[in-house]
Amino acid sequence: MEDQPLNLDDYLAILKRRKWQLIVPTSLLAVIAVLAALLIPPVYRSSATILIERQEIPVDLVRTTVTSYADQRIQVISQRVMTTSNLSELINQYDLYPDMRRKQSINAAVEKMREDIQLDMISADVLDPQSGRAQEATIAFSISYDSRSPETAQKVASDVVSLFLQENLERRTAAANEASAFLKTEADRLGQEINTLEARLAAFKEEHGDNLPELASLNRELMMRGEERLRDNAQSMRTLEQQALYLESELAQISPTILGATGNGATTLESYLEELQAKYVRVKERYSPSHPDRIQLEKEIAALQQHVGESSIATIQARLDQLNAELSSLKKRYSDDHPDVAAMRRSIRETEAKLGAARRQMRTDDVVLEGANNPAYVQLRVKLDALRLEIKSLRESRRELEHELKQYEQRLTEAPRIEQEYRALTRDYDNAMLKYKEVKEKSLQAELAQALERDRKSERFSLIEPPLRPEKPFKPNRLAIVVLGLVLAFAAGVGNLALQESMHKGLFGAEAVQSTTRIPLLAVIPYVATDTERAAARRRFRLILGASVSGVAILLALVHFLVMPLDVIWFILMRRFDAALPGLGA
């Protein structure tokens, strides 16, 4: 029997023979599917659409400090909004998930609410203004909330959208403020560092003002000039020393005094000085200050004035006597603590110090010169003293030149080290200034970005479609559940029929008996139903008809009370029918 192929009559015979094995499971599963479609509670979804608007002011003019992508920023905002504290507040405010909170905990309700909140990105192909190529970008996003109550779905969705918008504003403002504050703090720190470097640089310049790198060439030139002046000084000194030796040899052959000398010639230093000064007046009118005769006469007058001028011992002594007399007069009128008395005593002490210095500088040859009356001797001696003064001046000048040369040599020797330190300081200062300018510029840009966020001119979220009260449930799709349930119920019935037929070992039909026994059949007697069987069949039909009517009534009652009133459904169907066929309605 298994090897024999089945035809259409065989299938019809099997269906007729096992029709209840198909009808019963199919009916039960169909009723369960219909009940499931009707009894599953409806879920309403309220959605809002938020548009991501671009920055109004061109980016080339003002750059924002918020540089993350929109979708990334939306995900971060989502994590901040859907925290346990925010969602717990909404759950308590609208009394959401009461059974779950009562049986489990608030955390389970929060997890369930996170599942009910949907965040969907809306992307589109937009043209990139920089590259000029089309690329996919997030231009908007939608936020929805699922609830069994349409009012609750709308209210919760509105609050969630408000949290998203508020969090976006707060995060952008906070990011702009943080960037501005950070750059301002960094600019202040760099300003203090620059002040410190400027102080170090000023102290370095003050300490090494004569040996800075830019003065290296000048120091070399001054050193060369100093060496030339030192050579000229040595040459002049040798010349003057030779002249001094010549005058000394001439002076040794002349007597200082002339016994019984008479005439109009100068016999004292004072008269000789007066003669030289009168001569200087005539020379001054005839020659310029650089003329050799005038210069020589000035030197002789200066040398002679050291002996008979205002700084002589007699003059200082007379001045001291005058001051002592004035002090005695002041003591008679004032006390010792009077300021005038104290000032007079200071003047006396200074005069006494000058007198002592003059006496120490007095030489034996000066005493001899005081008593000389030979004009030739006096003239040679004055010239010699002038030469000695000039030689002394050249020696002092030479010491100063040598000291200057040592300073120049030291400067040139220390120049590499000082230049290295100076370059390091200036490099640090230049780098700090460059970084300060860069940070200051960025700080100004951050302040502009801060104003951009404050005035709402940057990229922002705009609510273009607020959450509305849903008119129809989002799920379940009752028609799909019913259709799928009926299909599955019929498939289950067919499967049960096939399973029962494959497990049964009996023979059905004449062909099966003949094929199995291999004996020819004489006749085929059809099944003859008795009255009892016919009565039982009628009862089964009435039972099935009653059960069907009862099922339809129960189904209509469930639709009426759980889904929509039947009269409303009727009116909706009639309106749609009239709209589809207006002629029939007339």
PyMOL commands that set and color helices and strands:
alter all, ss='L'
color gray80, all
select helices_A, chain A and resi 8-17+19-39+70-81+84-94+98-103+106-116+150-207+213-252+269-286+292-308+313-333+339-361+364-370+375-454+478-503+510-517+531-563+566-580+582-585
alter helices_A, ss='H'
color red, helices_A
select strands_A, chain A and resi 44-53+117-127+134-147+460-465
alter strands_A, ss='S'
color yellow, strands_A
deselect
rebuild
show_as cartoon
